[in-house]
Every structure is written in structure tokens, then in C-alpha cells.
């Protein structure tokens, strides 16, 4: 397995190495299925692409883009190679009576198969399915994509622009800013295949930095971006694009989108469905919610509040609203 | 006799009473109004805050009775010193005698106040809990100086004297937590597929919009066999105890729709009642 540095994903080097180790162990006869878990927009797909590229000859890949209602996918698994990548496994379950049959079938097949399964999941679906049907017990190796720090976001975002981007203070002095962002220390505990993230706050105080020179506008921008986006690369990229006025990014253009969310139980439930499924059609929402909930009204309220966006007939959480939505739903105990 | 108890009468001997005039009465009224407004405003703000912090709702609301007791005792102290100007020894002696008089004359009220203090510190229940005290079941909406207010499922407000905490057993369904266990019983014909019934009830519960499932709040599905029917029992936690009845109703309704689709029937009364022919064949 190539390292993340060589693959162009240095931010996920630890995770790539952990998956690579899982593949090596499988080849040596110790097969432990892998679950790759992350928030929406965190870049699971990119990581999976890297793995796919480095083991093309051994891998069969399946990607779910919508809810799965029949077990035809099992035949693809049976005919697959020794390593199977299954992306977006959260689409195998629907939160309704009879909506767990496909995931049951998948787990049954997986537990009796000799193949290695590398699966990817939405983190909130994963938590829910782990609690209600112990999905986690089928995956000894759990790899989570934790929030990225300011430095990692900076290299990730700037590497995708072929030209130099200028960061200007535009009235806001970076040197005067106190900035706080969360960083992650990766740690693998003894006797565990799982990589843990120990979060710690990175605090920059202008007074203490006097002796070390002024804080650059660029660093101040990414510190703030990491804090606003919650370290989510997809959200950070979106906010960066909104702030970018080619070829300059003024420090003041980075806005913290604050949402005051107050929803009824039905709207909250619909919002949680969209968060856990990431991209879901209105028909699927209606199927899960049943006749009790006025879907049109709920979707209108959520769209009007800027919490969800509509893309080709399907609904997704708005990038900028992700952090607020997660905080609200966790506080309301709708997602765990 | 006076020689035998010299120290008891001494502390109050030099107690001086203030002249009670219009200004003193005005001052007392002012203290009472300020105390009332403080309690009202702080209770209102704490309740609002608690609604914004669903997970810590009970912790925040339990500050309300504490604030009440603190403010009313402070008010009482200021009113007392408006009438008398005691030194510390006299103050202690005065409150001792006042307490004794209160204890004899207003025994029940005093017991209620002590009960209120015990409830606040020992926490047999908290504001927001669903409790059964005596024969009353409901959600605790307020713990006052004298009584605890409950709202029953029928939306009646019941005032339960605080002293009952000493004499009655109190059962709290959630013990200070916002989540609460709800038990749902469904009865099906004993000839129907009980395994399928359990699967349907399980999925109705875990897919409910009201449920919370974590290691701390697990769910269970149980089957019990009776002579003419099966009982399928689901035990699960509702994320917010205020949705107790909605949760029960939603799960029951959805499960029965699915039961009917799969031919699972409710038990029939005629199975439980012997037919006439059977009865007539029985020996007298």
C-alpha cells in the first residue's frame, strides 16, 4: 500500500495506512472487515478512490447512490474478487418497518464469506445501525475520518488551485486575532485495530506571538476556516470558494454562517433522515416517513431555512449548515 | 425557676423592636414584591433556558426551587430585621423560638417546607420527571416551598403537599433523565407467527421518530405465551419523556398495520369462551 503522501492525500495518511494494513493482514490470512466512517462531505469517496487505484487487480467495487430495496446486489458480491469495496452502505437500511432486510442480507452474506469487505458509512447512520442492530460487531476495524486542523485544510484546499492565491487583511488585522481551532492527535491503542483521535485545541494568542513574528493573514484565514467548518474538508472548501474573489481572498470575506434552528418533531425527523442518508429523494423520504408527516411542508421549511439543498430531485444538507444541523440534532437527541 | 434557666431568657432580654410605621409596612411590601418578581423572572428564564438545552433540561429546572428557597429566606430575613434589630445571638435565639412556634402552630406547613428542602437536596424526583406519588401519576412541573405540582396525562394540575415525600413511596419513571422507558404490549392470536410479530414490533420501535437507542438506553422485545394469545412486549426509551404517549400510539398503530398485512390477527374472544356445546357436555 502506498502512503498518503505518495498518493496525494497527505491529510489522510494515517487512515490510508490503517486500511493498507488491513489489506496486508487479509493477504496473510487474517481477514478483518473494515468500516470507513465519516460525516457528509468529509471525503470518504476520495479515500476509497486511493485504495481502489492502488489495488485495482484485487478489488471489486460497488457504490450505492440510492436506497436499496432488493438483494440483487448480492450476486455482484458473489461474483466479486477477493476484496470488495462497498461504498455508502447506509443506503442498505431504511428507517421503516421492513427497511432493514437488505442490510440483514448483506451482513449475513458478509459473515459467511471469505472475501475482505471495505465498506464506507455515514457516521450518523453507523451510530444508529450499531445501536439498533449491532452493525459494528461485524467490523473489527473501524476507521474514522476525524476533523482536519487548519494546516491540513490549508494544504488540501490550496493544492487544488494551480495558481497562487493572495490572502489580504482588508481592514481585519490577522495579527490582532485570537484564534482557536481543534486539532487531532491520532493514536492507536494497544490490542486495537482502531485509530483514535485525541482532540486538543490549538489556541493562538497575538500577545504571545509577538516574539515570533506576526501571524500571517493566510494562517489566520485557515484557523478561522477550520473553526467555522468544524474541520470538515467539504464544508471548508465550499466556504473557501464563497470567500474567494479571484485571485484574492480577503480575511473579512469568510463568514460564519449561524443558524438558529427550532423545529417540530416531524421536521426534525426529516432533517435527521437527510443528514443520515446524505442524499435522498423525496420519494424515499415519503416512503420512510409514512402518511403521518406532511413531507412537502417539512421540506419547504428546511429548504427555506437554508438547512437543506435540492440537487436533481434529491435533498442534501447544505454544506454551510452542516455544523449547526449536527449540533442541533445531537442536542435534541435525534442523532447519537 | 429563673435561676435554673438563666441563659435561656438572656439572649432575647435586650431585643429591641423597631417602631412600626407606614414606612416599615411599605418596606415589607417592597421586599415581598421584589422577592416575588425575582422568583418569577428567574423561574421564567431558567425554564426558557432549559427548553433550549433538552439534554440538561432537568439539571437547569432543578435550580428553580433552589432559587425560590434562597430568595424567600432572604426576604424573610430582611422582613425580620425590619421589625427587630437583633445581634447574632438574639437572631439565632429568635429563629429558634420562631421555628418552634411555627412547628407547633403550623405543623403541616412547616412539614411541607422541610419536605421541599428534602426534595431539593435528596432529589427523589426533579422538575420534568414523570412520577407516581400516592395515586397520582404525572409530570412534575414545579417544586414549590409548600407543594409539588404535577400535570396528569389528562392535563389536570394536581398539587401534592411536599410532606408526602416522608410518608408515601415515590416512583420516578426517568429519575432525572429526559429519556424514559416506555413499555408497549401487543396481543396476537396464538396461532399466528409470533416470530414475525416480534420482528415487526422491533422494527416499528427502532424506526420510530421518538426513540433513543444507546448503550445506556437499550431496547428489548419479549414474547410471552398465554392460553389463548401471545403477548409481544417491547421495552424502549423515548428520547423526550413528553412524547411517551405519542411514541406508544405511533408504534402500536404502525405495528398493527403491518401485522394485518402479514395475516397476524388479534386474539379472538370466542377462543377464550367455551362454546355452548362444550359447556353442555361438561358434568354438572
Boltz contact constraints between the chains, C-beta under 6 A:
constraints:
  - contact:
      token1: [A, 95]
      token2: [B, 207]
      max_distance: 6.0
  - contact:
      token1: [A, 96]
      token2: [B, 207]
      max_distance: 6.0
  - contact:
      token1: [A, 97]
      token2: [B, 200]
      max_distance: 6.0
  - contact:
      token1: [A, 97]
      token2: [B, 203]
      max_distance: 6.0
  - contact:
      token1: [A, 97]
      token2: [B, 204]
      max_distance: 6.0
  - contact:
      token1: [A, 97]
      token2: [B, 258]
      max_distance: 6.0
  - contact:
      token1: [A, 131]
      token2: [B, 213]
      max_distance: 6.0
  - contact:
      token1: [A, 131]
      token2: [B, 214]
      max_distance: 6.0
  - contact:
      token1: [A, 132]
      token2: [B, 206]
      max_distance: 6.0
  - contact:
      token1: [A, 132]
      token2: [B, 213]
      max_distance: 6.0
  - contact:
      token1: [A, 269]
      token2: [B, 209]
      max_distance: 6.0
  - contact:
      token1: [A, 332]
      token2: [B, 54]
      max_distance: 6.0
  - contact:
      token1: [A, 333]
      token2: [B, 212]
      max_distance: 6.0
  - contact:
      token1: [A, 333]
      token2: [B, 239]
      max_distance: 6.0
  - contact:
      token1: [A, 336]
      token2: [B, 214]
      max_distance: 6.0
